Amino acid sequence: MARIEPIAQPKSTGLVRDVRRWDAVAVAVNGMIGAGIFGLPSTAYALIGVYSLLALALSAVLTWLLALCYAEVSSRFKQTGGPYLYAKRGLGPFLGLEAGWLYWLARVLTIASVCNLLADYLGYFVPGAATGLPRAVIVCAAIAIMTLTNLAGVRTSTTVTNVFTVGKLVPLLLFALVGLFFLDFDRFAVPSHVEPTSFGKAILLLFFSFSGFERVSIIAGEARDPRRDVPFALLASVGIVAVVYILILFVCIGTLPHLAQSTRPLAEASSLVLGGTGAAIVVLGAIVSIAGNLNGALLVAPRVLYAMAEQKQLPSMFAATHSRLRTPHVAILCTALASGAFTLNSSFVSALTFASMAYLTAHIATVLSMLIMRHSKDVDPATFTVGPGGVVVACVALAFCIGLIASSSASELRDLVVAAVVGLVIYFAHVWSLQHATKSP
């Protein structure tokens, strides 16, 4: 189905190319596994019972189709930018800027939601950590630490990402593998009736648990061999996470008697499987997972600003790189400040709802760009192709993303339109400033 061709080593840029193939895989895995998997099993099971396993498998397939589209498009590029860059080259400068702006805003709001969730989980060990002044201190400290980590260099940031990725996978796999020996197969009884609407809700819910695989495409400008490694990382990471998620849900169904009513399903199942310390281990794993997700978000979000400035759609200061550390320090600091402001003035749910909508627009732009670039002579040839079935893959992925947006509420669509209008103002303001600068003596 896939075809890979040899390519030349890309030239260096203002950023340093120090991200290896498995670093890229870790970035993508870390982007997908946040805190959602620690609560989703009970929510999905409450909707459709054991059919949640089928819904999870279908969600993984849909994510895989999107990853195939990203893999083909990303194999044409060696620059930083990901969905923004693809939209600009495939759909034009205006839609490219809109895609980049919405994606950056979504990442900032994701950081806000992750920080809020981090404070909530720390409240398990430190009572009162999720409210008032302690919450503000935790949020500011978490953003400051991850900002310094990402300022220190892409090698430092990816090394930390690798550690966090292993740190979140180990307790999850330990829980899943040990739990296989405690299964009660009577709990896998198929319900007599499931509402189609409930099945659809479960698929949508589980689909968003795979969000973040596209992060790795954004750091292509720092990958050693981006046109090979980014497609590999996209597809490998979705496969790894799908296996982990299915194992976790399988064990939760088979071990936890009241899964549908559980608020912390992995913690409760772990206490049955791993003894009295099981719940604490899982909560600690959730904290590690959330912290790793935060570090990954602060790795990729500033690169979107950097790419937009590099493509001359934002002021050049955002494309500045530190002379010694070779990181986009201005973009990192601006993203961190915006994230902190949103974190202190938003909730987990409100931030995540908008972010999900914005990610869907980035996916739609990428899939459309894939189809357009197949017939364009203005881009490099793809070194990875989905094959003749690529059009079908793209159409299925596109229909699913459009369907998700269409199912959103009027208020959610309104927020997306308002954010897009702000992007429109940014676009024309920058165009005007460039024209004014050209006319000035």
C-alpha positions as CSV (number, residue, x, y, z in Angstrom):
1,M,0.0,0.0,0.0
2,A,2.9,2.4,0.8
3,R,5.9,3.3,-1.3
4,I,9.1,4.8,0.1
5,E,11.8,6.4,-2.0
6,P,15.3,7.5,-1.0
7,I,15.8,11.2,-0.4
8,A,18.7,13.5,0.2
9,Q,19.7,14.8,3.6
10,P,18.0,18.1,4.3
11,K,20.0,21.3,4.7
12,S,20.3,22.9,8.1
13,T,18.2,25.9,9.1
14,G,18.1,28.4,12.0
15,L,16.9,25.5,14.1
16,V,19.2,22.5,14.8
17,R,18.3,19.1,13.4
18,D,18.6,16.9,16.4
19,V,15.4,14.9,16.6
20,R,15.9,11.3,15.9
21,R,13.3,8.8,14.6
22,W,12.3,7.3,17.9
23,D,12.4,10.8,19.5
24,A,9.7,11.7,16.9
25,V,7.7,8.6,17.8
26,A,7.9,9.6,21.5
27,V,6.7,13.1,20.7
28,A,3.6,11.7,18.9
29,V,2.8,9.1,21.6
30,N,3.3,11.7,24.3
31,G,0.9,14.0,22.4
32,M,-1.9,11.4,22.4
33,I,-1.6,9.9,25.9
34,G,-2.7,12.6,28.3
35,A,-5.2,12.3,31.1
36,G,-8.2,11.2,29.0
37,I,-7.4,7.5,29.1
38,F,-7.6,7.6,32.9
39,G,-11.3,8.4,32.8
40,L,-12.6,7.4,29.4
41,P,-13.1,3.7,30.0
42,S,-16.0,4.3,32.4
43,T,-17.6,7.0,30.2
44,A,-17.5,4.8,27.0
45,Y,-18.7,1.7,28.9
46,A,-21.6,3.6,30.4
47,L,-22.8,4.5,26.9
48,I,-22.6,1.2,25.1
49,G,-21.2,-1.5,27.5
50,V,-18.8,-4.0,26.0
51,Y,-19.4,-2.5,22.6
52,S,-17.0,0.2,23.7
53,L,-14.2,-2.1,22.6
54,L,-15.6,-2.0,19.1
55,A,-16.0,1.7,19.2
56,L,-12.4,2.1,20.4
57,A,-11.2,0.0,17.5
58,L,-13.2,2.0,15.0
59,S,-11.8,5.2,16.5
60,A,-8.3,3.9,16.1
61,V,-9.0,3.0,12.4
62,L,-10.3,6.5,11.7
63,T,-7.3,8.0,13.4
64,W,-5.1,5.7,11.3
65,L,-6.7,7.0,8.1
66,L,-5.9,10.6,9.2
67,A,-2.4,9.6,10.0
68,L,-2.0,8.1,6.5
69,C,-3.0,11.5,5.0
70,Y,-0.6,13.3,7.3
71,A,2.2,10.8,6.5
72,E,1.9,11.4,2.7
73,V,1.8,15.2,3.0
74,S,4.6,15.3,5.6
75,S,6.9,13.3,3.3
76,R,7.0,16.3,0.9
77,F,8.3,18.7,3.5
78,K,11.4,19.2,5.7
79,Q,10.4,22.5,7.2
80,T,8.8,23.4,10.5
81,G,5.0,24.0,10.5
82,G,3.0,20.8,10.1
83,P,-0.7,21.5,9.4
84,Y,0.0,25.2,8.9
85,L,2.6,24.7,6.3
86,Y,0.6,22.1,4.5
87,A,-2.5,24.4,4.3
88,K,-0.4,27.4,3.2
89,R,1.2,25.4,0.3
90,G,-2.0,23.5,-0.6
91,L,-4.8,26.0,0.0
92,G,-3.1,29.4,-0.2
93,P,-1.6,32.0,2.2
94,F,-4.9,33.1,3.7
95,L,-6.3,29.7,4.6
96,G,-2.8,28.7,5.7
97,L,-2.6,31.5,8.2
98,E,-6.1,30.7,9.4
99,A,-5.1,27.0,9.9
100,G,-1.9,28.1,11.7
101,W,-3.6,30.6,13.9
102,L,-6.4,28.2,15.0
103,Y,-4.0,25.4,15.6
104,W,-1.7,27.6,17.7
105,L,-4.7,28.9,19.7
106,A,-5.9,25.3,20.2
107,R,-2.5,24.3,21.5
108,V,-2.5,27.2,23.9
109,L,-5.9,26.2,25.2
110,T,-4.8,22.6,25.4
111,I,-2.0,23.7,27.7
112,A,-4.5,25.6,29.8
113,S,-6.7,22.5,30.1
114,V,-3.7,20.3,30.9
115,C,-2.5,22.6,33.6
116,N,-6.0,22.7,35.2
117,L,-6.1,18.9,35.1
118,L,-2.6,18.7,36.6
119,A,-3.7,20.8,39.6
120,D,-6.8,18.5,40.0
121,Y,-4.7,15.3,40.1
122,L,-2.2,16.8,42.5
123,G,-5.1,17.4,44.8
124,Y,-5.2,13.6,45.3
125,F,-1.9,13.8,47.2
126,V,-2.1,17.5,48.4
127,P,-5.6,18.5,49.6
128,G,-6.5,22.0,48.4
129,A,-4.0,22.0,45.5
130,A,-6.8,22.4,42.9
131,T,-8.2,25.7,44.3
132,G,-7.3,29.2,45.1
133,L,-3.6,30.3,45.5
134,P,-2.1,26.8,45.5
135,R,-3.7,26.1,42.1
136,A,-2.2,29.4,40.7
137,V,1.2,28.5,42.1
138,I,1.1,25.0,40.6
139,V,0.0,26.3,37.2
140,C,2.7,29.0,37.0
141,A,5.4,26.6,38.3
142,A,4.5,23.9,35.8
143,I,4.5,26.3,32.8
144,A,7.7,27.9,34.0
145,I,9.5,24.6,34.4
146,M,8.4,23.3,31.0
147,T,9.2,26.7,29.4
148,L,12.8,26.5,30.7
149,T,13.1,22.9,29.5
150,N,12.1,23.9,26.0
151,L,14.3,27.0,25.9
152,A,17.3,24.8,26.8
153,G,17.3,23.1,23.4
154,V,15.4,20.6,21.3
155,R,17.7,17.8,22.5
156,T,16.9,18.6,26.1
157,S,13.2,18.9,25.3
158,T,13.0,15.6,23.4
159,T,15.0,13.8,26.1
160,V,12.5,15.0,28.7
161,T,9.7,13.9,26.4
162,N,11.3,10.4,26.1
163,V,11.4,10.1,29.9
164,F,7.8,11.2,30.3
165,T,6.7,8.9,27.5
166,V,8.3,5.9,29.1
167,G,7.1,7.1,32.5
168,K,3.5,7.1,31.4
169,L,3.6,3.9,29.4
170,V,5.2,1.7,32.1
171,P,2.4,2.0,34.7
172,L,-0.3,1.7,32.0
173,L,1.3,-1.4,30.5
174,L,1.9,-2.8,34.0
175,F,-1.8,-2.3,34.9
176,A,-2.9,-3.9,31.5
177,L,-0.6,-6.9,31.6
178,V,-1.1,-7.8,35.2
179,G,-4.8,-7.2,34.9
180,L,-5.1,-9.8,32.1
181,F,-4.7,-12.5,34.9
182,F,-7.6,-11.1,36.9
183,L,-10.3,-11.0,34.1
184,D,-13.9,-12.1,34.8
185,F,-15.2,-13.0,31.3
186,D,-18.8,-12.9,32.5
187,R,-18.4,-9.1,32.4
188,F,-18.0,-9.2,28.6
189,A,-21.7,-10.1,28.1
190,V,-23.0,-8.3,25.0
191,P,-25.9,-5.9,25.8
192,S,-29.2,-6.8,24.2
193,H,-29.7,-3.3,22.7
194,V,-27.6,-0.3,22.1
195,E,-28.9,3.0,20.7
196,P,-27.1,4.1,17.5
197,T,-26.7,7.6,18.9
198,S,-25.0,6.3,22.0
199,F,-22.6,4.2,19.8
200,G,-21.8,7.4,17.7
201,K,-21.2,9.4,20.9
202,A,-18.8,6.7,22.1
203,I,-16.8,6.8,18.9
204,L,-16.5,10.6,18.9
205,L,-15.4,10.5,22.6
206,L,-12.8,7.8,22.0
207,F,-11.6,9.4,18.7
208,F,-10.5,12.6,20.6
209,S,-8.4,10.4,23.0
210,F,-6.1,10.0,20.0
211,S,-5.7,13.7,19.4
212,G,-2.1,14.9,19.3
213,F,-0.5,12.4,16.8
214,E,0.0,15.3,14.4
215,R,2.3,17.2,16.8
216,V,5.3,15.4,15.4
217,S,4.8,16.9,11.9
218,I,5.3,20.4,13.3
219,I,8.9,19.8,14.4
220,A,10.0,18.5,11.0
221,G,12.4,21.4,10.7
222,E,14.4,19.9,13.6
223,A,14.2,16.2,12.6
224,R,17.4,14.6,11.2
225,D,15.6,12.9,8.3
226,P,12.1,14.5,8.3
227,R,10.7,13.1,5.1
228,R,11.3,9.6,6.3
229,D,11.0,9.9,10.1
230,V,7.9,12.0,10.4
231,P,5.7,9.6,8.3
232,F,7.1,6.6,10.3
233,A,6.4,8.3,13.6
234,L,2.9,9.3,12.7
235,L,1.9,5.7,11.8
236,A,3.9,3.9,14.5
237,S,2.6,6.1,17.3
238,V,-1.1,5.6,16.4
239,G,-0.5,1.8,16.3
240,I,1.3,1.8,19.7
241,V,-1.4,3.9,21.4
242,A,-4.2,1.9,19.9
243,V,-2.8,-1.3,21.4
244,V,-2.3,0.3,24.8
245,Y,-5.8,1.8,24.8
246,I,-7.5,-1.4,23.8
247,L,-5.6,-3.4,26.5
248,I,-6.6,-0.9,29.2
249,L,-10.2,-0.8,28.2
250,F,-10.3,-4.6,28.0
251,V,-8.8,-5.0,31.5
252,C,-11.1,-2.3,33.0
253,I,-14.2,-4.1,31.6
254,G,-13.0,-7.5,32.9
255,T,-11.9,-6.4,36.4
256,L,-14.1,-3.6,37.6
257,P,-17.6,-4.6,38.6
258,H,-19.1,-1.1,38.5
259,L,-17.1,0.4,35.7
260,A,-20.0,2.5,34.3
261,Q,-20.3,4.4,37.7
262,S,-16.6,4.7,38.3
263,T,-15.0,8.2,38.4
264,R,-11.4,6.9,38.5
265,P,-11.7,3.6,36.6
266,L,-8.0,2.9,36.3
267,A,-7.3,3.8,39.9
268,E,-10.1,1.6,41.2
269,A,-9.2,-1.3,38.9
270,S,-5.6,-1.0,39.9
271,S,-6.5,-1.2,43.6
272,L,-8.1,-4.6,42.8
273,V,-5.3,-5.8,40.6
274,L,-2.2,-4.4,42.2
275,G,-3.3,-4.1,45.8
276,G,-3.6,-1.1,48.1
277,T,-1.0,1.0,46.4
278,G,-2.6,0.5,42.9
279,A,-4.7,3.6,43.0
280,A,-1.7,5.8,44.1
281,I,0.4,4.3,41.3
282,V,-2.2,5.1,38.7
283,V,-2.8,8.6,39.9
284,L,0.9,9.2,39.9
285,G,1.0,7.8,36.4
286,A,-1.7,10.3,35.4
287,I,0.4,13.2,36.8
288,V,3.4,12.0,34.9
289,S,1.2,11.7,31.8
290,I,-0.2,15.2,32.2
291,A,3.2,16.7,32.8
292,G,4.6,15.0,29.7
293,N,1.7,16.2,27.6
294,L,2.3,19.7,28.8
295,N,6.0,19.5,27.9
296,G,5.1,18.3,24.4
297,A,2.6,21.0,23.9
298,L,5.2,23.7,24.8
299,L,7.6,22.0,22.3
300,V,5.2,22.2,19.3
301,A,3.0,25.2,19.8
302,P,5.8,27.8,19.6
303,R,7.0,26.1,16.4
304,V,3.7,27.1,14.7
305,L,4.4,30.7,15.5
306,Y,8.0,30.3,14.3
307,A,6.8,28.7,11.0
308,M,4.2,31.5,10.4
309,A,6.9,34.1,10.9
310,E,9.4,32.1,8.8
311,Q,6.8,32.1,6.0
312,K,6.5,35.9,6.5
313,Q,2.9,35.8,7.8
314,L,3.8,37.1,11.3
315,P,6.4,39.6,12.5
316,S,10.0,38.3,12.0
317,M,10.7,38.4,15.7
318,F,8.7,35.1,16.2
319,A,11.2,33.4,13.8
320,A,14.2,34.5,16.0
321,T,16.3,31.7,17.3
322,H,18.7,31.8,20.3
323,S,22.2,32.2,19.1
324,R,23.6,29.4,21.3
325,L,20.6,27.2,22.2
326,R,19.1,27.3,18.7
327,T,15.5,27.4,20.0
328,P,12.7,29.8,18.9
329,H,12.9,31.6,22.3
330,V,10.6,34.5,21.5
331,A,7.9,32.2,20.2
332,I,8.3,29.9,23.3
333,L,8.0,32.8,25.8
334,C,5.0,34.3,24.0
335,T,3.3,30.9,24.0
336,A,4.0,30.3,27.6
337,L,2.7,33.7,28.7
338,A,-0.5,33.2,26.6
339,S,-1.0,29.7,28.1
340,G,-0.6,31.0,31.6
341,A,-3.2,33.7,31.1
342,F,-5.7,31.3,29.6
343,T,-5.0,28.7,32.3
344,L,-5.8,31.1,35.2
345,N,-9.0,32.2,33.4
346,S,-10.5,29.0,31.9
347,S,-11.7,25.6,32.9
348,F,-10.6,22.2,31.6
349,V,-13.9,21.5,29.7
350,S,-14.3,25.0,28.1
351,A,-10.7,25.0,26.9
352,L,-10.7,21.5,25.6
353,T,-14.0,21.9,23.7
354,F,-12.7,24.8,21.5
355,A,-9.4,23.0,21.0
356,S,-11.1,19.9,19.7
357,M,-12.9,22.0,17.1
358,A,-9.8,23.8,16.0
359,Y,-7.9,20.5,15.6
360,L,-10.6,19.3,13.3
361,T,-10.1,22.3,11.0
362,A,-6.4,21.5,10.9
363,H,-7.2,17.9,10.0
364,I,-9.6,19.0,7.2
365,A,-7.0,21.5,5.8
366,T,-4.3,18.7,5.8
367,V,-6.5,16.2,4.0
368,L,-7.6,18.7,1.4
369,S,-3.9,19.7,0.9
370,M,-3.0,16.1,0.4
371,L,-5.5,15.7,-2.4
372,I,-4.4,19.0,-4.0
373,M,-0.7,18.3,-3.8
374,R,-1.1,15.0,-5.6
375,H,-1.8,17.1,-8.7
376,S,0.6,20.0,-8.0
377,K,4.1,20.5,-9.5
378,D,5.0,23.2,-7.0
379,V,5.8,20.8,-4.2
380,D,8.5,18.1,-3.7
381,P,7.4,14.6,-4.6
382,A,6.1,12.5,-1.8
383,T,8.5,9.9,-0.5
384,F,5.6,8.1,1.2
385,T,2.4,7.5,-0.6
386,V,-0.8,5.9,0.5
387,G,-1.3,4.5,-3.0
388,P,-4.2,4.4,-5.4
389,G,-6.6,4.1,-2.4
390,G,-5.4,7.4,-1.0
391,V,-8.4,9.3,-2.4
392,V,-10.8,6.9,-0.7
393,V,-8.8,7.2,2.6
394,A,-8.8,11.0,2.3
395,C,-12.6,11.2,1.6
396,V,-13.5,8.9,4.5
397,A,-11.2,11.0,6.9
398,L,-12.6,14.2,5.5
399,A,-16.3,13.1,5.9
400,F,-15.6,12.1,9.4
401,C,-14.0,15.4,10.4
402,I,-16.8,17.4,8.8
403,G,-19.4,15.3,10.5
404,L,-17.8,16.0,13.9
405,I,-17.9,19.7,13.3
406,A,-21.5,19.5,12.0
407,S,-22.5,17.7,15.2
408,S,-21.2,20.6,17.4
409,S,-23.4,23.0,19.2
410,A,-24.3,26.5,17.9
411,S,-22.2,28.1,20.6
412,E,-19.1,26.0,19.8
413,L,-19.4,26.9,16.1
414,R,-19.8,30.5,17.1
415,D,-16.6,30.4,19.1
416,L,-14.8,28.9,16.2
417,V,-16.0,31.6,13.8
418,V,-15.1,34.4,16.2
419,A,-11.5,32.9,16.5
420,A,-11.3,32.6,12.7
421,V,-12.3,36.3,12.3
422,V,-9.6,37.3,14.7
423,G,-7.2,35.3,12.4
424,L,-8.6,37.3,9.5
425,V,-7.8,40.6,11.3
426,I,-4.2,39.3,12.0
427,Y,-3.8,38.4,8.3
428,F,-4.9,41.7,6.9
429,A,-3.1,43.7,9.6
430,H,0.2,42.0,8.7
431,V,-0.4,42.4,5.0
432,W,-1.0,46.1,5.5
433,S,2.1,46.4,7.6
434,L,4.3,44.8,4.9
435,Q,2.8,47.0,2.2
436,H,3.3,50.1,4.4
437,A,6.9,49.1,5.1
438,T,7.5,48.6,1.4
439,K,6.2,52.1,0.5
440,S,8.2,53.8,3.3
441,P,11.4,55.6,2.1
